[in-house]
């Protein structure tokens, strides 16, 4: 009997020692690391088609200060899109893209205070704008792109100008003009195919010599959201 009990105790002790040694060989499970704020199935790339919607503020004035918005911003909306090509040089990702957009703006500017005090009346209204051009960007980290852009513009506006002192007047509805734009911005992925964009542009439109001014200048600040294919 004692022999059986001694043997049983020995087997239990051996089993305990073996179980302890086995457990020591098993890696202790660790808690998974917290996921970063932005996590993607794969690193986002800036190549391919995209389309987006933007809203922002527009400031308008003429180059000779006949018209001025007196620092009052007006809202505008924009549909934009384009195609990007991404390439890597010296370990850095760069982007070249073709861009295009159509905007409708509520920007308007009245004659300057000095002209208004002299009895001159008038107003310029920025309406439809179509832009086409290129952008060049740098992606220091995959989800974020910093870029500059530029190109040509086709604008339609309404203008009127009456100068009773000089006996001159000018009126034009849906008046077309050609010009240019340039800007800079930043864009970042918030989902696998969705980006947010912040952009600032300046532009200038040349109108016909029949107008009492040669150009209208505008500045735009925009926030946009886009879907990338």
Secondary structure per residue as TSV (DSSP state, phi and psi in degrees):
chain	resnum	aa	ss	phi	psi
A	1	X	-	360.0	-48.7
A	2	X	H	-60.7	-39.5
A	3	X	H	-60.8	-42.1
A	4	X	H	-64.2	-44.1
A	5	X	H	-64.6	-40.9
A	6	X	H	-64.1	-41.3
A	7	X	H	-65.2	-41.4
A	8	X	H	-62.3	-45.6
A	9	X	H	-62.3	-38.1
A	10	X	H	-64.9	-42.4
A	11	X	H	-64.5	-41.0
A	12	X	H	-64.1	-43.5
A	13	X	H	-63.6	-41.3
A	14	X	H	-65.2	-40.5
A	15	X	H	-64.0	-39.4
A	16	X	H	-65.0	-43.5
A	17	X	H	-63.3	-41.5
A	18	X	H	-64.7	-40.4
A	19	X	H	-64.6	-38.6
A	20	X	H	-64.7	-43.8
A	21	X	H	-64.4	-39.2
A	22	X	H	-65.2	-41.7
A	23	X	H	-64.9	-33.3
A	24	X	H	-67.1	-27.8
A	25	X	H	-79.0	-14.8
A	26	X	S	-89.1	129.0
A	27	X	-	-66.5	134.6
A	28	X	-	-70.5	126.0
A	29	X	-	-62.0	140.7
A	30	X	-	-113.2	154.5
A	31	X	-	-68.9	140.0
A	32	X	-	-63.8	145.7
A	33	X	-	-67.6	146.9
A	34	X	-	-63.6	135.8
A	35	X	-	-70.2	142.9
A	36	X	-	-63.5	164.1
A	37	X	S	-59.1	-40.4
A	38	X	S	-113.1	119.6
A	39	X	-	-131.3	131.4
A	40	X	-	-123.2	152.7
A	41	X	S	-63.6	-30.4
A	42	X	S	-150.9	162.1
A	43	X	-	-63.5	126.4
A	44	X	-	-66.5	146.0
A	45	X	-	-122.2	156.3
A	46	X	-	-100.4	20.2
A	47	X	-	-94.9	145.7
A	48	X	E	112.1	-174.9
A	49	X	E	-81.6	153.1
A	50	X	E	-153.0	158.5
A	51	X	E	-145.7	144.2
A	52	X	E	-150.9	175.0
A	53	X	E	-131.0	132.4
A	54	X	E	-133.3	155.8
A	55	X	E	-136.9	154.8
A	56	X	E	-177.0	-158.5
A	57	X	E	-121.7	146.5
A	58	X	E	-129.6	135.1
A	59	X	E	-118.8	137.4
A	60	X	E	-131.9	141.5
A	61	X	E	-161.5	163.4
A	62	X	E	-93.5	155.0
A	63	X	T	-67.3	-26.1
A	64	X	T	-98.9	12.1
A	65	X	S	65.8	19.0
A	66	X	S	-62.7	-46.4
A	67	X	E	-110.4	145.3
A	68	X	E	-148.4	144.7
A	69	X	-	-86.8	-3.4
A	70	X	T	55.2	40.2
A	71	X	T	64.6	21.8
A	72	X	-	-96.5	122.7
A	73	X	-	-85.6	144.5
A	74	X	E	-122.1	149.4
A	75	X	E	-76.6	154.5
A	76	X	E	-148.1	158.2
A	77	X	E	-125.7	152.1
A	78	X	E	-145.1	139.3
A	79	X	E	-106.9	127.0
A	80	X	E	-135.4	162.0
A	81	X	E	-166.6	178.7
A	82	X	E	170.4	-173.2
A	83	X	E	-138.3	131.0
A	84	X	E	-111.8	147.7
A	85	X	E	-119.6	126.8
A	86	X	E	-105.7	137.2
A	87	X	E	-140.7	154.8
A	88	X	E	-114.7	127.8
A	89	X	E	-134.6	128.0
A	90	X	T	53.5	37.8
A	91	X	T	77.6	5.3
A	92	X	E	-113.1	142.7
A	93	X	E	-94.3	128.4
A	94	X	E	-123.8	157.9
A	95	X	E	-133.3	135.1
A	96	X	E	-121.0	130.9
A	97	X	E	-141.0	151.6
A	98	X	E	-95.7	134.4
A	99	X	E	-128.3	154.8
A	100	X	E	-157.5	148.4
A	101	X	E	-157.2	159.8
A	102	X	E	-129.2	130.9
A	103	X	E	-129.4	152.1
A	104	X	E	-125.4	126.4
A	105	X	E	-120.7	146.9
A	106	X	-	-96.8	10.9
A	107	X	-	-63.7	137.8
A	108	X	E	-151.7	154.0
A	109	X	E	-140.8	133.2
A	110	X	E	-96.3	169.4
A	111	X	E	-60.6	155.6
A	112	X	-	-63.9	162.2
A	113	X	H	-61.2	-38.6
A	114	X	H	-63.6	-43.4
A	115	X	H	-67.9	-40.4
A	116	X	H	-62.2	-37.6
A	117	X	H	-65.9	-25.7
A	118	X	T	-89.1	3.4
A	119	X	T	96.9	1.5
A	120	X	-	-79.3	137.8
A	121	X	E	-125.0	158.2
A	122	X	E	159.0	166.2
A	123	X	E	-158.0	144.4
A	124	X	E	-116.7	133.9
A	125	X	E	-122.7	122.5
A	126	X	E	-82.0	132.8
A	127	X	E	-124.0	-105.2
A	128	X	E	-82.0	140.4
A	129	X	E	-137.3	133.9
A	130	X	E	-120.0	125.4
A	131	X	E	-118.6	146.6
A	132	X	E	-145.6	136.9
A	133	X	E	-177.3	-151.1
A	134	X	E	-132.6	159.4
A	135	X	E	-134.9	149.3
A	136	X	E	-125.1	125.9
A	137	X	E	-132.3	165.3
A	138	X	E	-133.4	129.2
A	139	X	E	-111.3	91.1
A	140	X	E	-64.3	-31.6
A	141	X	E	-129.8	149.4
A	142	X	T	-52.1	-42.7
A	143	X	T	-80.3	-4.8
A	144	X	E	-124.1	132.9
A	145	X	E	-126.5	130.9
A	146	X	E	-108.9	137.0
A	147	X	E	-148.4	162.2
A	148	X	E	-123.2	153.9
A	149	X	E	-143.7	171.7
A	150	X	E	-178.6	161.9
A	151	X	E	168.2	-157.7
A	152	X	E	-106.1	152.5
A	153	X	E	-128.5	146.8
A	154	X	E	-124.9	116.9
A	155	X	E	-118.7	147.2
A	156	X	E	-120.9	133.1
A	157	X	E	-144.5	164.1
A	158	X	E	-111.4	132.3
A	159	X	E	-137.0	147.9
A	160	X	E	-147.1	146.9
A	161	X	E	-152.5	124.2
A	162	X	E	-129.3	123.8
A	163	X	E	-121.7	91.4
A	164	X	T	-64.9	-24.8
A	165	X	T	-68.7	-46.1
A	166	X	T	-87.6	-9.4
A	167	X	T	70.4	30.1
A	168	X	E	-118.8	152.4
A	169	X	E	-152.4	157.1
A	170	X	E	-148.7	131.0
A	171	X	E	-136.6	132.7
A	172	X	E	-147.4	129.8
A	173	X	E	-112.5	133.7
A	174	X	E	53.4	48.4
A	175	X	E	-77.4	119.2
A	176	X	E	-84.7	150.8
A	177	X	E	-153.8	148.1
A	178	X	E	-105.1	147.0
A	179	X	E	-162.5	-156.3
A	180	X	E	-141.7	166.6
A	181	X	E	-146.2	156.9
A	182	X	E	-149.7	152.8
A	183	X	E	-166.2	-178.0
A	184	X	E	-146.0	157.9
A	185	X	E	-166.9	177.6
A	186	X	E	-137.6	142.2
A	187	X	E	-139.6	142.2
A	188	X	E	-145.9	146.2
A	189	X	E	-76.0	134.7
A	190	X	S	-113.3	-17.6
A	191	X	S	-142.0	177.5
A	192	X	S	-55.7	-38.1
A	193	X	S	-123.6	12.1
A	194	X	E	-120.2	132.5
A	195	X	E	-126.2	153.4
A	196	X	E	-108.2	145.1
A	197	X	E	-133.1	139.8
A	198	X	E	-124.3	130.1
A	199	X	E	-144.7	146.8
A	200	X	E	-128.4	132.1
A	201	X	E	-131.5	152.3
A	202	X	E	-124.9	149.0
A	203	X	E	-151.4	164.2
A	204	X	E	-143.2	135.7
A	205	X	E	-121.2	130.4
A	206	X	E	-96.6	129.1
A	207	X	-	-110.3	177.6
A	208	X	-	-67.2	158.9
A	209	X	T	-68.5	-9.1
A	210	X	T	-71.9	-20.1
A	211	X	S	-78.8	154.9
A	212	X	S	-76.0	3.0
A	213	X	S	-138.9	161.1
A	214	X	S	-95.7	-38.9
A	215	X	E	-138.5	154.6
A	216	X	E	-116.9	134.9
A	217	X	E	-110.6	143.1
A	218	X	E	-139.3	154.6
A	219	X	E	-124.9	140.8
A	220	X	E	-135.8	137.6
A	221	X	E	-121.0	128.2
A	222	X	E	-136.5	147.1
A	223	X	E	-118.1	134.4
A	224	X	E	-139.4	162.2
A	225	X	E	-131.3	137.2
A	226	X	E	-137.0	151.9
A	227	X	E	-107.2	130.7
A	228	X	E	-109.2	132.4
A	229	X	-	-78.2	360.0
